[in-house]
Amino acid sequence: MIRRGTSFAAAVAVSACLALAGCSADDGPKLSVSGAFMPQPVDDMAAGFLTVENSGGTADRLTSVTSDIADDVTIHESKNQRMREVTSFDIPADGALALERGGNHIMFMALKQRPEQGDKVAIELHFEKSDPITVEIPVKETTYRPQQH
Ligand code: CU
């Protein structure tokens, strides 16, 4: 009798927990990276593009990018054909951050070596909440554009 009452109370507590946002420990951002590429650089700077998807119920922010290929790696937005450095990009809950040609991008300055098509460049993405993610970015031809659909 007492045992049954206890387990019933426990079951109620669990379902109440699931119903309340923020109760579960894994309700944070759930990030994954896709579609990364770097156009083969023609001088000592390069750009990187990728998409960070967030299937979690909490927003996060991309705060910085690091790589062995350059000490000077920043994140840029493009507006009215001009680009400027930003301190972070939003990654909305149940949404995505798209870094793509003509828009937001990763900028590598003063490359220590110049990667060529077929190479892979390792970068580390740093976030406000989530653990860093390492991505091997494939280097594509200079004019490469991913397939649109
Ligand atoms: Cu830029």
Backbone and ligand atoms as CSV (ligand in chain L), in Angstrom:
chain,resi,resn,atom,element,x,y,z
A,1,MET,N,N,0.838,-1.199,0.000
A,1,MET,CA,C,0.000,0.000,0.000
A,1,MET,C,C,0.876,1.253,0.000
A,2,ILE,N,N,1.819,1.283,0.941
A,2,ILE,CA,C,2.719,2.438,1.006
A,2,ILE,C,C,3.614,2.484,-0.232
A,3,ARG,N,N,4.102,1.315,-0.659
A,3,ARG,CA,C,4.967,1.279,-1.854
A,3,ARG,C,C,4.209,1.767,-3.086
A,4,ARG,N,N,2.972,1.301,-3.217
A,4,ARG,CA,C,2.217,1.727,-4.401
A,4,ARG,C,C,2.009,3.245,-4.389
A,5,GLY,N,N,1.695,3.746,-3.179
A,5,GLY,CA,C,1.489,5.188,-3.075
A,5,GLY,C,C,2.749,5.950,-3.436
A,6,THR,N,N,3.901,5.464,-3.028
A,6,THR,CA,C,5.179,6.123,-3.305
A,6,THR,C,C,5.474,6.148,-4.802
A,7,SER,N,N,5.261,4.994,-5.476
A,7,SER,CA,C,5.595,4.967,-6.899
A,7,SER,C,C,4.615,5.832,-7.700
A,8,PHE,N,N,3.384,5.892,-7.241
A,8,PHE,CA,C,2.441,6.776,-7.932
A,8,PHE,C,C,2.892,8.234,-7.814
A,9,ALA,N,N,3.320,8.628,-6.628
A,9,ALA,CA,C,3.801,10.001,-6.419
A,9,ALA,C,C,5.030,10.264,-7.294
A,10,ALA,N,N,5.916,9.262,-7.388
A,10,ALA,CA,C,7.117,9.432,-8.220
A,10,ALA,C,C,6.733,9.613,-9.681
A,11,ALA,N,N,5.753,8.840,-10.151
A,11,ALA,CA,C,5.332,8.952,-11.552
A,11,ALA,C,C,4.739,10.331,-11.819
A,12,VAL,N,N,3.978,10.852,-10.907
A,12,VAL,CA,C,3.403,12.196,-11.071
A,12,VAL,C,C,4.521,13.238,-11.142
A,13,ALA,N,N,5.511,13.068,-10.263
A,13,ALA,CA,C,6.627,14.023,-10.257
A,13,ALA,C,C,7.359,14.007,-11.592
A,14,VAL,N,N,7.553,12.810,-12.180
A,14,VAL,CA,C,8.256,12.713,-13.466
A,14,VAL,C,C,7.467,13.408,-14.565
A,15,SER,N,N,6.164,13.154,-14.646
A,15,SER,CA,C,5.427,13.755,-15.749
A,15,SER,C,C,5.285,15.264,-15.560
A,16,ALA,N,N,5.205,15.725,-14.328
A,16,ALA,CA,C,5.173,17.170,-14.090
A,16,ALA,C,C,6.498,17.788,-14.531
A,17,CYS,N,N,7.569,17.049,-14.282
A,17,CYS,CA,C,8.899,17.516,-14.674
A,17,CYS,C,C,8.994,17.665,-16.178
A,18,LEU,N,N,8.517,16.648,-16.912
A,18,LEU,CA,C,8.594,16.699,-18.373
A,18,LEU,C,C,7.768,17.853,-18.930
A,19,ALA,N,N,6.694,18.199,-18.232
A,19,ALA,CA,C,5.807,19.245,-18.727
A,19,ALA,C,C,6.401,20.638,-18.525
A,20,LEU,N,N,7.351,20.757,-17.623
A,20,LEU,CA,C,7.911,22.070,-17.314
A,20,LEU,C,C,9.209,22.294,-18.069
A,21,ALA,N,N,9.263,23.312,-18.846
A,21,ALA,CA,C,10.487,23.624,-19.588
A,21,ALA,C,C,11.614,23.924,-18.607
A,22,GLY,N,N,12.802,23.438,-18.903
A,22,GLY,CA,C,13.953,23.741,-18.068
A,22,GLY,C,C,14.150,22.779,-16.923
A,23,CYS,N,N,13.243,21.841,-16.747
A,23,CYS,CA,C,13.373,20.894,-15.642
A,23,CYS,C,C,14.425,19.837,-15.966
A,24,SER,N,N,14.374,19.303,-17.180
A,24,SER,CA,C,15.303,18.255,-17.573
A,24,SER,C,C,16.706,18.819,-17.771
A,25,ALA,N,N,17.706,18.051,-17.357
A,25,ALA,CA,C,19.095,18.504,-17.480
A,25,ALA,C,C,19.533,18.615,-18.937
A,26,ASP,N,N,18.917,17.835,-19.848
A,26,ASP,CA,C,19.340,17.916,-21.240
A,26,ASP,C,C,18.375,18.743,-22.090
A,27,ASP,N,N,17.832,19.752,-21.502
A,27,ASP,CA,C,16.956,20.649,-22.253
A,27,ASP,C,C,17.737,21.821,-22.856
A,28,GLY,N,N,19.059,21.792,-22.772
A,28,GLY,CA,C,19.877,22.880,-23.309
A,28,GLY,C,C,19.976,22.811,-24.817
A,29,PRO,N,N,20.852,23.651,-25.393
A,29,PRO,CA,C,21.049,23.622,-26.837
A,29,PRO,C,C,21.602,22.264,-27.267
A,30,LYS,N,N,21.175,21.780,-28.432
A,30,LYS,CA,C,21.748,20.554,-29.018
A,30,LYS,C,C,22.239,20.930,-30.413
A,31,LEU,N,N,23.540,21.110,-30.527
A,31,LEU,CA,C,24.096,21.669,-31.755
A,31,LEU,C,C,24.704,20.594,-32.644
A,32,SER,N,N,24.559,20.783,-33.951
A,32,SER,CA,C,25.263,19.959,-34.919
A,32,SER,C,C,25.651,20.847,-36.099
A,33,VAL,N,N,26.754,20.491,-36.737
A,33,VAL,CA,C,27.298,21.321,-37.814
A,33,VAL,C,C,27.199,20.562,-39.126
A,34,SER,N,N,26.786,21.234,-40.185
A,34,SER,CA,C,26.700,20.596,-41.502
A,34,SER,C,C,27.118,21.581,-42.585
A,35,GLY,N,N,27.393,21.032,-43.767
A,35,GLY,CA,C,27.619,21.853,-44.958
A,35,GLY,C,C,28.843,22.748,-44.914
A,36,ALA,N,N,29.853,22.381,-44.116
A,36,ALA,CA,C,31.026,23.257,-44.001
A,36,ALA,C,C,31.883,23.215,-45.260
A,37,PHE,N,N,32.393,24.341,-45.681
A,37,PHE,CA,C,33.389,24.391,-46.752
A,37,PHE,C,C,34.175,25.689,-46.683
A,38,MET,N,N,35.379,25.611,-47.274
A,38,MET,CA,C,36.230,26.796,-47.435
A,38,MET,C,C,36.603,26.887,-48.916
A,39,PRO,N,N,36.276,27.991,-49.590
A,39,PRO,CA,C,36.766,28.164,-50.956
A,39,PRO,C,C,38.288,28.278,-50.927
A,40,GLN,N,N,38.956,27.604,-51.882
A,40,GLN,CA,C,40.422,27.666,-51.910
A,40,GLN,C,C,40.873,29.115,-51.957
A,41,PRO,N,N,41.695,29.528,-50.981
A,41,PRO,CA,C,42.088,30.942,-50.928
A,41,PRO,C,C,43.035,31.310,-52.067
A,42,VAL,N,N,42.939,32.555,-52.509
A,42,VAL,CA,C,43.810,33.038,-53.588
A,42,VAL,C,C,44.902,33.960,-53.048
A,43,ASP,N,N,44.810,34.312,-51.786
A,43,ASP,CA,C,45.889,35.080,-51.152
A,43,ASP,C,C,45.987,34.617,-49.704
A,44,ASP,N,N,46.405,35.479,-48.802
A,44,ASP,CA,C,46.658,34.980,-47.445
A,44,ASP,C,C,45.448,35.129,-46.528
A,45,MET,N,N,44.254,35.283,-47.113
A,45,MET,CA,C,43.058,35.251,-46.290
A,45,MET,C,C,42.058,34.264,-46.869
A,46,ALA,N,N,41.175,33.772,-46.001
A,46,ALA,CA,C,40.202,32.772,-46.436
A,46,ALA,C,C,38.895,32.984,-45.684
A,47,ALA,N,N,37.826,32.447,-46.260
A,47,ALA,CA,C,36.518,32.496,-45.612
A,47,ALA,C,C,36.033,31.079,-45.365
A,48,GLY,N,N,35.210,30.905,-44.352
A,48,GLY,CA,C,34.619,29.600,-44.049
A,48,GLY,C,C,33.120,29.734,-43.916
A,49,PHE,N,N,32.426,28.694,-44.401
A,49,PHE,CA,C,30.962,28.701,-44.361
A,49,PHE,C,C,30.472,27.382,-43.786
A,50,LEU,N,N,29.400,27.434,-43.027
A,50,LEU,CA,C,28.809,26.223,-42.456
A,50,LEU,C,C,27.461,26.584,-41.827
A,51,THR,N,N,26.737,25.553,-41.445
A,51,THR,CA,C,25.459,25.748,-40.769
A,51,THR,C,C,25.516,25.065,-39.407
A,52,VAL,N,N,25.112,25.783,-38.371
A,52,VAL,CA,C,24.999,25.201,-37.036
A,52,VAL,C,C,23.512,25.038,-36.736
A,53,GLU,N,N,23.068,23.781,-36.630
A,53,GLU,CA,C,21.670,23.527,-36.304
A,53,GLU,C,C,21.529,23.289,-34.811
A,54,ASN,N,N,20.438,23.767,-34.284
A,54,ASN,CA,C,20.143,23.622,-32.857
A,54,ASN,C,C,18.792,22.937,-32.707
A,55,SER,N,N,18.824,21.647,-32.325
A,55,SER,CA,C,17.570,20.915,-32.154
A,55,SER,C,C,17.090,20.981,-30.705
A,56,GLY,N,N,17.808,21.713,-29.875
A,56,GLY,CA,C,17.424,21.840,-28.474
A,56,GLY,C,C,16.442,22.984,-28.257
A,57,GLY,N,N,15.907,23.035,-27.055
A,57,GLY,CA,C,14.895,24.028,-26.743
A,57,GLY,C,C,15.460,25.325,-26.179
A,58,THR,N,N,16.787,25.470,-26.192
A,58,THR,CA,C,17.432,26.661,-25.649
A,58,THR,C,C,18.348,27.281,-26.705
A,59,ALA,N,N,18.303,28.571,-26.840
A,59,ALA,CA,C,19.175,29.263,-27.794
A,59,ALA,C,C,20.618,29.229,-27.299
A,60,ASP,N,N,21.544,29.377,-28.234
A,60,ASP,CA,C,22.958,29.467,-27.884
A,60,ASP,C,C,23.560,30.567,-28.769
A,61,ARG,N,N,24.860,30.795,-28.601
A,61,ARG,CA,C,25.534,31.789,-29.436
A,61,ARG,C,C,26.889,31.251,-29.860
A,62,LEU,N,N,27.250,31.489,-31.118
A,62,LEU,CA,C,28.615,31.241,-31.579
A,62,LEU,C,C,29.428,32.455,-31.169
A,63,THR,N,N,30.437,32.229,-30.327
A,63,THR,CA,C,31.168,33.371,-29.777
A,63,THR,C,C,32.560,33.549,-30.377
A,64,SER,N,N,33.184,32.450,-30.854
A,64,SER,CA,C,34.490,32.595,-31.502
A,64,SER,C,C,34.849,31.328,-32.251
A,65,VAL,N,N,35.852,31.456,-33.111
A,65,VAL,CA,C,36.360,30.331,-33.887
A,65,VAL,C,C,37.878,30.361,-33.782
A,66,THR,N,N,38.490,29.191,-33.597
A,66,THR,CA,C,39.949,29.117,-33.569
A,66,THR,C,C,40.413,28.055,-34.562
A,67,SER,N,N,41.646,28.190,-35.023
A,67,SER,CA,C,42.214,27.232,-35.975
A,67,SER,C,C,43.725,27.334,-35.939
A,68,ASP,N,N,44.399,26.193,-36.221
A,68,ASP,CA,C,45.860,26.216,-36.321
A,68,ASP,C,C,46.326,26.957,-37.560
A,69,ILE,N,N,45.414,27.147,-38.512
A,69,ILE,CA,C,45.835,27.694,-39.803
A,69,ILE,C,C,46.065,29.205,-39.755
A,70,ALA,N,N,45.494,29.855,-38.752
A,70,ALA,CA,C,45.663,31.309,-38.608
A,70,ALA,C,C,45.410,31.704,-37.160
A,71,ASP,N,N,46.178,32.696,-36.705
A,71,ASP,CA,C,45.948,33.208,-35.350
A,71,ASP,C,C,44.789,34.192,-35.337
A,72,ASP,N,N,44.551,34.793,-36.504
A,72,ASP,CA,C,43.527,35.831,-36.604
A,72,ASP,C,C,42.288,35.249,-37.286
A,73,VAL,N,N,41.366,34.722,-36.480
A,73,VAL,CA,C,40.117,34.166,-37.002
A,73,VAL,C,C,38.969,34.913,-36.339
A,74,THR,N,N,38.102,35.477,-37.159
A,74,THR,CA,C,37.000,36.272,-36.619
A,74,THR,C,C,35.703,35.872,-37.303
A,75,ILE,N,N,34.591,36.338,-36.756
A,75,ILE,CA,C,33.294,36.102,-37.393
A,75,ILE,C,C,32.757,37.434,-37.884
A,76,HIS,N,N,32.266,37.406,-39.132
A,76,HIS,CA,C,31.863,38.631,-39.828
A,76,HIS,C,C,30.429,38.527,-40.301
A,77,GLU,N,N,29.759,39.646,-40.302
A,77,GLU,CA,C,28.478,39.723,-41.001
A,77,GLU,C,C,28.659,40.613,-42.217
A,78,SER,N,N,27.839,40.386,-43.234
A,78,SER,CA,C,27.876,41.209,-44.445
A,78,SER,C,C,26.557,41.944,-44.563
A,79,LYS,N,N,26.666,43.235,-44.726
A,79,LYS,CA,C,25.465,44.044,-44.932
A,79,LYS,C,C,25.789,45.105,-45.960
A,80,ASN,N,N,24.918,45.253,-46.951
A,80,ASN,CA,C,25.110,46.266,-47.992
A,80,ASN,C,C,26.497,46.158,-48.622
A,81,GLN,N,N,26.893,44.916,-48.953
A,81,GLN,CA,C,28.162,44.633,-49.637
A,81,GLN,C,C,29.385,44.940,-48.770
A,82,ARG,N,N,29.193,45.232,-47.511
A,82,ARG,CA,C,30.349,45.485,-46.650
A,82,ARG,C,C,30.320,44.489,-45.503
A,83,MET,N,N,31.509,44.115,-45.044
A,83,MET,CA,C,31.522,43.184,-43.925
A,83,MET,C,C,32.126,43.842,-42.694
A,84,ARG,N,N,31.661,43.354,-41.546
A,84,ARG,CA,C,32.233,43.880,-40.315
A,84,ARG,C,C,32.248,42.766,-39.281
A,85,GLU,N,N,33.219,42.860,-38.388
A,85,GLU,CA,C,33.378,41.849,-37.353
A,85,GLU,C,C,32.264,41.984,-36.327
A,86,VAL,N,N,31.780,40.838,-35.836
A,86,VAL,CA,C,30.783,40.846,-34.769
A,86,VAL,C,C,31.332,40.020,-33.601
A,87,THR,N,N,30.766,40.208,-32.430
A,87,THR,CA,C,31.265,39.482,-31.260
A,87,THR,C,C,30.590,38.120,-31.109
A,88,SER,N,N,29.416,37.941,-31.715
A,88,SER,CA,C,28.747,36.635,-31.629
A,88,SER,C,C,27.616,36.576,-32.649
A,89,PHE,N,N,27.166,35.341,-32.903
A,89,PHE,CA,C,25.985,35.112,-33.746
A,89,PHE,C,C,24.977,34.306,-32.943
A,90,ASP,N,N,23.708,34.659,-33.057
A,90,ASP,CA,C,22.637,33.894,-32.404
A,90,ASP,C,C,22.440,32.542,-33.073
A,91,ILE,N,N,22.184,31.538,-32.254
A,91,ILE,CA,C,21.746,30.230,-32.758
A,91,ILE,C,C,20.417,29.949,-32.068
A,92,PRO,N,N,19.299,30.237,-32.734
A,92,PRO,CA,C,18.007,30.162,-32.054
A,92,PRO,C,C,17.642,28.731,-31.640
A,93,ALA,N,N,16.844,28.611,-30.597
A,93,ALA,CA,C,16.298,27.314,-30.188
A,93,ALA,C,C,15.499,26.738,-31.352
A,94,ASP,N,N,15.651,25.425,-31.579
A,94,ASP,CA,C,14.942,24.767,-32.692
A,94,ASP,C,C,15.133,25.538,-33.991
A,95,GLY,N,N,16.326,26.021,-34.214
A,95,GLY,CA,C,16.606,26.809,-35.415
A,95,GLY,C,C,18.019,26.553,-35.881
A,96,ALA,N,N,18.541,27.480,-36.670
A,96,ALA,CA,C,19.875,27.290,-37.232
A,96,ALA,C,C,20.544,28.627,-37.474
A,97,LEU,N,N,21.865,28.592,-37.410
A,97,LEU,CA,C,22.701,29.714,-37.827
A,97,LEU,C,C,23.349,29.311,-39.144
A,98,ALA,N,N,23.073,30.061,-40.208
A,98,ALA,CA,C,23.656,29.747,-41.517
A,98,ALA,C,C,24.729,30.766,-41.852
A,99,LEU,N,N,25.953,30.277,-42.042
A,99,LEU,CA,C,27.038,31.117,-42.549
A,99,LEU,C,C,27.187,30.759,-44.009
A,100,GLU,N,N,26.887,31.693,-44.914
A,100,GLU,CA,C,26.882,31.354,-46.332
A,100,GLU,C,C,27.384,32.506,-47.179
A,101,ARG,N,N,27.747,32.189,-48.405
A,101,ARG,CA,C,28.301,33.185,-49.330
A,101,ARG,C,C,27.391,34.394,-49.416
A,102,GLY,N,N,27.996,35.563,-49.368
A,102,GLY,CA,C,27.221,36.791,-49.453
A,102,GLY,C,C,26.659,37.233,-48.111
A,103,GLY,N,N,26.822,36.393,-47.100
A,103,GLY,CA,C,26.262,36.724,-45.792
A,103,GLY,C,C,27.285,36.544,-44.690
A,104,ASN,N,N,26.818,36.044,-43.572
A,104,ASN,CA,C,27.703,35.844,-42.429
A,104,ASN,C,C,28.758,34.786,-42.759
A,105,HIS,N,N,29.961,34.967,-42.228
A,105,HIS,CA,C,31.042,34.029,-42.544
A,105,HIS,C,C,32.115,34.045,-41.465
A,106,ILE,N,N,32.986,33.044,-41.550
A,106,ILE,CA,C,34.189,33.008,-40.718
A,106,ILE,C,C,35.326,33.557,-41.567
A,107,MET,N,N,36.160,34.390,-40.971
A,107,MET,CA,C,37.238,35.060,-41.710
A,107,MET,C,C,38.587,34.659,-41.118
A,108,PHE,N,N,39.453,34.151,-41.975
A,108,PHE,CA,C,40.808,33.759,-41.572
A,108,PHE,C,C,41.775,34.746,-42.212
A,109,MET,N,N,42.564,35.421,-41.391
A,109,MET,CA,C,43.522,36.409,-41.909
A,109,MET,C,C,44.948,35.909,-41.667
A,110,ALA,N,N,45.871,36.376,-42.504
A,110,ALA,CA,C,47.295,36.041,-42.360
A,110,ALA,C,C,47.506,34.539,-42.217
A,111,LEU,N,N,47.029,33.796,-43.225
A,111,LEU,CA,C,47.156,32.332,-43.200
A,111,LEU,C,C,48.609,31.913,-43.049
A,112,LYS,N,N,48.834,30.924,-42.176
A,112,LYS,CA,C,50.200,30.419,-41.992
A,112,LYS,C,C,50.586,29.503,-43.140
A,113,GLN,N,N,49.602,28.772,-43.683
A,113,GLN,CA,C,49.830,28.052,-44.937
A,113,GLN,C,C,48.558,28.184,-45.755
A,114,ARG,N,N,48.704,28.032,-47.076
A,114,ARG,CA,C,47.546,28.238,-47.931
A,114,ARG,C,C,46.963,26.876,-48.324
A,115,PRO,N,N,45.800,26.518,-47.787
A,115,PRO,CA,C,45.224,25.206,-48.103
A,115,PRO,C,C,44.753,25.145,-49.560
A,116,GLU,N,N,44.765,23.938,-50.120
A,116,GLU,CA,C,44.344,23.754,-51.502
A,116,GLU,C,C,43.142,22.832,-51.565
A,117,GLN,N,N,42.449,22.901,-52.689
A,117,GLN,CA,C,41.272,22.075,-52.911
A,117,GLN,C,C,41.581,20.619,-52.570
A,118,GLY,N,N,40.702,19.992,-51.809
A,118,GLY,CA,C,40.925,18.618,-51.383
A,118,GLY,C,C,41.513,18.519,-49.979
A,119,ASP,N,N,42.123,19.594,-49.496
A,119,ASP,CA,C,42.624,19.617,-48.121
A,119,ASP,C,C,41.457,19.733,-47.148
A,120,LYS,N,N,41.760,19.495,-45.879
A,120,LYS,CA,C,40.787,19.762,-44.824
A,120,LYS,C,C,41.429,20.672,-43.789
A,121,VAL,N,N,40.666,21.618,-43.323
A,121,VAL,CA,C,41.154,22.576,-42.337
A,121,VAL,C,C,40.367,22.362,-41.044
A,122,ALA,N,N,41.082,22.073,-39.971
A,122,ALA,CA,C,40.407,21.853,-38.692
A,122,ALA,C,C,40.148,23.193,-38.007
A,123,ILE,N,N,38.930,23.387,-37.577
A,123,ILE,CA,C,38.610,24.578,-36.795
A,123,ILE,C,C,37.847,24.148,-35.544
A,124,GLU,N,N,37.836,25.008,-34.563
A,124,GLU,CA,C,37.064,24.741,-33.353
A,124,GLU,C,C,36.079,25.889,-33.168
A,125,LEU,N,N,34.810,25.527,-33.037
A,125,LEU,CA,C,33.759,26.514,-32.796
A,125,LEU,C,C,33.511,26.609,-31.299
A,126,HIS,N,N,33.440,27.835,-30.812
A,126,HIS,CA,C,33.208,28.055,-29.384
A,126,HIS,C,C,31.847,28.722,-29.190
A,127,PHE,N,N,31.145,28.251,-28.170
A,127,PHE,CA,C,29.774,28.709,-27.940
A,127,PHE,C,C,29.616,29.269,-26.533
A,128,GLU,N,N,28.573,30.051,-26.387
A,128,GLU,CA,C,28.284,30.611,-25.072
A,128,GLU,C,C,27.939,29.513,-24.066
A,129,LYS,N,N,27.130,28.537,-24.474
A,129,LYS,CA,C,26.660,27.511,-23.538
A,129,LYS,C,C,27.215,26.121,-23.837
A,130,SER,N,N,27.211,25.744,-25.099
A,130,SER,CA,C,27.603,24.380,-25.463
A,130,SER,C,C,29.115,24.210,-25.436
A,131,ASP,N,N,29.551,22.938,-25.343
A,131,ASP,CA,C,30.976,22.632,-25.440
A,131,ASP,C,C,31.464,22.946,-26.855
A,132,PRO,N,N,32.763,23.228,-27.001
A,132,PRO,CA,C,33.303,23.503,-28.336
A,132,PRO,C,C,33.092,22.312,-29.279
A,133,ILE,N,N,32.956,22.614,-30.557
A,133,ILE,CA,C,32.814,21.584,-31.587
A,133,ILE,C,C,33.957,21.746,-32.579
A,134,THR,N,N,34.675,20.643,-32.847
A,134,THR,CA,C,35.737,20.654,-33.853
A,134,THR,C,C,35.155,20.217,-35.190
A,135,VAL,N,N,35.475,20.957,-36.231
A,135,VAL,CA,C,34.959,20.658,-37.568
A,135,VAL,C,C,36.140,20.589,-38.533
A,136,GLU,N,N,36.152,19.564,-39.381
A,136,GLU,CA,C,37.139,19.460,-40.461
A,136,GLU,C,C,36.486,20.045,-41.706
A,137,ILE,N,N,36.932,21.218,-42.087
A,137,ILE,CA,C,36.302,21.898,-43.211
A,137,ILE,C,C,36.977,21.481,-44.523
A,138,PRO,N,N,36.243,20.892,-45.467
A,138,PRO,CA,C,36.837,20.577,-46.765
A,138,PRO,C,C,37.080,21.838,-47.585
A,139,VAL,N,N,38.232,21.878,-48.248
A,139,VAL,CA,C,38.551,23.021,-49.109
A,139,VAL,C,C,38.056,22.709,-50.521
A,140,LYS,N,N,37.225,23.612,-51.052
A,140,LYS,CA,C,36.619,23.436,-52.375
A,140,LYS,C,C,37.267,24.416,-53.343
A,141,GLU,N,N,36.873,24.308,-54.630
A,141,GLU,CA,C,37.417,25.259,-55.590
A,141,GLU,C,C,36.993,26.677,-55.207
A,142,THR,N,N,37.772,27.637,-55.662
A,142,THR,CA,C,37.598,29.026,-55.243
A,142,THR,C,C,36.178,29.544,-55.497
A,143,THR,N,N,35.566,29.068,-56.604
A,143,THR,CA,C,34.241,29.572,-56.981
A,143,THR,C,C,33.106,28.684,-56.479
A,144,TYR,N,N,33.428,27.702,-55.629
A,144,TYR,CA,C,32.437,26.711,-55.202
A,144,TYR,C,C,31.199,27.353,-54.563
A,145,ARG,N,N,30.047,26.843,-54.985
A,145,ARG,CA,C,28.791,27.192,-54.324
A,145,ARG,C,C,28.034,25.912,-54.034
A,146,PRO,N,N,27.570,25.745,-52.801
A,146,PRO,CA,C,26.809,24.511,-52.516
A,146,PRO,C,C,25.503,24.489,-53.315
A,147,GLN,N,N,25.002,23.283,-53.554
A,147,GLN,CA,C,23.731,23.122,-54.273
A,147,GLN,C,C,22.610,23.784,-53.486
A,148,GLN,N,N,21.831,24.560,-54.182
A,148,GLN,CA,C,20.628,25.124,-53.538
A,148,GLN,C,C,19.473,24.185,-53.823
A,149,HIS,N,N,18.519,24.116,-52.914
A,149,HIS,CA,C,17.336,23.276,-53.197
A,149,HIS,C,C,16.080,23.943,-52.698
L,1,CU,CU,CU,34.904,38.941,-43.661
